[in-house]
Amino acid sequence: MGTDSARAGEALGRLVSVLRRIDPGRPGREQLRPGHYASVLAIDDRTGIAICTDGVGTKLIVAEQTGRFDTVGIDCVAMNVNDIICVGAEPLALVDYIAVEQADPDVLEAIGEGLRAGAELAGVEIPGGELAQLPELIRGHPSPLGIDLVGSCFGVVPLSEIVSGAEIGAGDAVLGLPSSGIHSNGLTLARSALLEQGGLSLDDVPGGLGRTLGEELLEPTVIYVRAALELLRSEMPVHGLAHITGDGLLNLLRLNPGAGYEIDDPLEPQAIFGLIERAGGLTAREMYQAFNMGTGFCCMVASEHAGSALELLRRHHPGTRRIGTVTDEAGRIRLPTIGIAGDEQGFAPAASGTA
């Protein structure tokens, strides 16, 4: 019902393998191994520029079908700045790329309002961007409202303060910050489950939501930058930061190949996730592999700092709590209360002993 993650992973791996062979004709400036949330390039012996790029994905189809475009700009900003902060960098600016089937002044103004709101929440500037009219490539749902929205974010970080995840160690606390719902990943699977299999419409108000399904799916991605920056600027050492996006809590495994995780007190998923699970007949394994399931961001700190870190983070994001502990089971994540475990290949029922 959703996208083919295994095939996409293989395709990405082959693309990256080619790009890793680039010879710029000078010593490389990259400071982090591939696969992290953002890249950091040294510009001198003290300062690094962090860079990443991301888009809103098929959440834009929901925007097209509802005719509401005023929040997807927030998602575009969030998907980028939440990644940049994971390497310890302060995001400074974002540039946008908007591809449309047909330029509509009202639609572009609404997107701009979302971009402005997201930029202010993150404390970044948007000094420029690009608009392309591509009717041969972009087809809307319905036409001519087709659109794609992507951003590239830039930040700075002292080379000595890069958060690579290398400091993560067994016994560290895993602190979970709540999401606002589905955010900007898994929308293809969600739409398939809810609209095709479940027979719902975006105008329906399913029990437990208190608003239309369209409004629920368009709830903007939370921006975690101000909370993470305050934590980074505190006296508490931050061992790792993870933006929980596609692949859910498996994103934790991107930070340190020598670390594992036991998430024994996960945050409660919002009602939308239960609705998707029931409508699509999905398993817990499938849900936790596709969605954030209530946790939008994670911070790893030494256990003795967990209380102080929670106090700081809760000022920005009420509901933040310790959800688990780092283990020495390298490359393995367990959710015992959910009954699943996984590795980089995905989740499986914990009793199977495989992932």
URHU-V234813 format. One record per residue. N is the residue number from 1. RES is the residue in three letters. BURIAL is # if it has 9 or more other ideal C-beta (glycine too) atoms within 8 Angstrom, else .. Layout:
n | res | burial
N | RES | BURIAL
N | RES | BURIAL
This chain:
n | res | burial
1 | MET | .
2 | GLY | .
3 | THR | .
4 | ASP | .
5 | SER | #
6 | ALA | .
7 | ARG | .
8 | ALA | #
9 | GLY | .
10 | GLU | .
11 | ALA | .
12 | LEU | .
13 | GLY | .
14 | ARG | .
15 | LEU | .
16 | VAL | #
17 | SER | .
18 | VAL | .
19 | LEU | .
20 | ARG | .
21 | ARG | .
22 | ILE | .
23 | ASP | .
24 | PRO | .
25 | GLY | .
26 | ARG | .
27 | PRO | .
28 | GLY | .
29 | ARG | .
30 | GLU | .
31 | GLN | #
32 | LEU | #
33 | ARG | .
34 | PRO | .
35 | GLY | .
36 | HIS | #
37 | TYR | #
38 | ALA | #
39 | SER | #
40 | VAL | #
41 | LEU | #
42 | ALA | #
43 | ILE | .
44 | ASP | .
45 | ASP | .
46 | ARG | .
47 | THR | #
48 | GLY | #
49 | ILE | #
50 | ALA | #
51 | ILE | #
52 | CYS | #
53 | THR | #
54 | ASP | #
55 | GLY | #
56 | VAL | #
57 | GLY | #
58 | THR | .
59 | LYS | #
60 | LEU | #
61 | ILE | #
62 | VAL | #
63 | ALA | #
64 | GLU | #
65 | GLN | #
66 | THR | #
67 | GLY | .
68 | ARG | #
69 | PHE | #
70 | ASP | #
71 | THR | #
72 | VAL | #
73 | GLY | #
74 | ILE | #
75 | ASP | #
76 | CYS | #
77 | VAL | #
78 | ALA | #
79 | MET | #
80 | ASN | #
81 | VAL | #
82 | ASN | #
83 | ASP | #
84 | ILE | #
85 | ILE | #
86 | CYS | #
87 | VAL | #
88 | GLY | #
89 | ALA | #
90 | GLU | .
91 | PRO | #
92 | LEU | .
93 | ALA | #
94 | LEU | #
95 | VAL | #
96 | ASP | #
97 | TYR | #
98 | ILE | #
99 | ALA | #
100 | VAL | #
101 | GLU | #
102 | GLN | #
103 | ALA | .
104 | ASP | #
105 | PRO | .
106 | ASP | .
107 | VAL | #
108 | LEU | #
109 | GLU | .
110 | ALA | #
111 | ILE | #
112 | GLY | #
113 | GLU | #
114 | GLY | #
115 | LEU | #
116 | ARG | #
117 | ALA | #
118 | GLY | #
119 | ALA | #
120 | GLU | .
121 | LEU | #
122 | ALA | #
123 | GLY | .
124 | VAL | #
125 | GLU | .
126 | ILE | #
127 | PRO | .
128 | GLY | .
129 | GLY | .
130 | GLU | .
131 | LEU | #
132 | ALA | .
133 | GLN | #
134 | LEU | #
135 | PRO | .
136 | GLU | .
137 | LEU | .
138 | ILE | #
139 | ARG | .
140 | GLY | #
141 | HIS | #
142 | PRO | .
143 | SER | .
144 | PRO | #
145 | LEU | #
146 | GLY | #
147 | ILE | #
148 | ASP | #
149 | LEU | #
150 | VAL | #
151 | GLY | #
152 | SER | #
153 | CYS | #
154 | PHE | #
155 | GLY | #
156 | VAL | #
157 | VAL | #
158 | PRO | .
159 | LEU | #
160 | SER | .
161 | GLU | .
162 | ILE | #
163 | VAL | #
164 | SER | #
165 | GLY | #
166 | ALA | .
167 | GLU | .
168 | ILE | #
169 | GLY | .
170 | ALA | .
171 | GLY | .
172 | ASP | #
173 | ALA | #
174 | VAL | #
175 | LEU | #
176 | GLY | #
177 | LEU | #
178 | PRO | #
179 | SER | #
180 | SER | #
181 | GLY | #
182 | ILE | #
183 | HIS | #
184 | SER | #
185 | ASN | #
186 | GLY | #
187 | LEU | #
188 | THR | #
189 | LEU | #
190 | ALA | #
191 | ARG | #
192 | SER | #
193 | ALA | #
194 | LEU | #
195 | LEU | #
196 | GLU | #
197 | GLN | #
198 | GLY | #
199 | GLY | .
200 | LEU | #
201 | SER | .
202 | LEU | #
203 | ASP | .
204 | ASP | .
205 | VAL | .
206 | PRO | .
207 | GLY | .
208 | GLY | .
209 | LEU | #
210 | GLY | .
211 | ARG | .
212 | THR | #
213 | LEU | #
214 | GLY | #
215 | GLU | .
216 | GLU | #
217 | LEU | #
218 | LEU | #
219 | GLU | #
220 | PRO | #
221 | THR | #
222 | VAL | #
223 | ILE | #
224 | TYR | #
225 | VAL | #
226 | ARG | #
227 | ALA | #
228 | ALA | #
229 | LEU | #
230 | GLU | #
231 | LEU | #
232 | LEU | #
233 | ARG | .
234 | SER | #
235 | GLU | .
236 | MET | #
237 | PRO | .
238 | VAL | #
239 | HIS | #
240 | GLY | #
241 | LEU | #
242 | ALA | #
243 | HIS | #
244 | ILE | #
245 | THR | #
246 | GLY | .
247 | ASP | #
248 | GLY | #
249 | LEU | #
250 | LEU | #
251 | ASN | #
252 | LEU | #
253 | LEU | #
254 | ARG | #
255 | LEU | #
256 | ASN | .
257 | PRO | .
258 | GLY | .
259 | ALA | #
260 | GLY | #
261 | TYR | #
262 | GLU | #
263 | ILE | #
264 | ASP | #
265 | ASP | .
266 | PRO | #
267 | LEU | #
268 | GLU | .
269 | PRO | #
270 | GLN | #
271 | ALA | .
272 | ILE | #
273 | PHE | #
274 | GLY | #
275 | LEU | #
276 | ILE | #
277 | GLU | #
278 | ARG | .
279 | ALA | #
280 | GLY | #
281 | GLY | .
282 | LEU | #
283 | THR | .
284 | ALA | #
285 | ARG | #
286 | GLU | .
287 | MET | #
288 | TYR | #
289 | GLN | #
290 | ALA | #
291 | PHE | #
292 | ASN | #
293 | MET | #
294 | GLY | #
295 | THR | #
296 | GLY | #
297 | PHE | #
298 | CYS | #
299 | CYS | #
300 | MET | #
301 | VAL | #
302 | ALA | #
303 | SER | #
304 | GLU | .
305 | HIS | #
306 | ALA | #
307 | GLY | .
308 | SER | #
309 | ALA | #
310 | LEU | #
311 | GLU | .
312 | LEU | #
313 | LEU | #
314 | ARG | #
315 | ARG | .
316 | HIS | #
317 | HIS | #
318 | PRO | .
319 | GLY | .
320 | THR | #
321 | ARG | #
322 | ARG | #
323 | ILE | #
324 | GLY | #
325 | THR | #
326 | VAL | #
327 | THR | #
328 | ASP | .
329 | GLU | .
330 | ALA | .
331 | GLY | #
332 | ARG | #
333 | ILE | #
334 | ARG | #
335 | LEU | #
336 | PRO | .
337 | THR | .
338 | ILE | .
339 | GLY | #
340 | ILE | #
341 | ALA | #
342 | GLY | #
343 | ASP | #
344 | GLU | .
345 | GLN | .
346 | GLY | #
347 | PHE | #
348 | ALA | #
349 | PRO | .
350 | ALA | #
351 | ALA | .
352 | SER | .
353 | GLY | .
354 | THR | .
355 | ALA | #
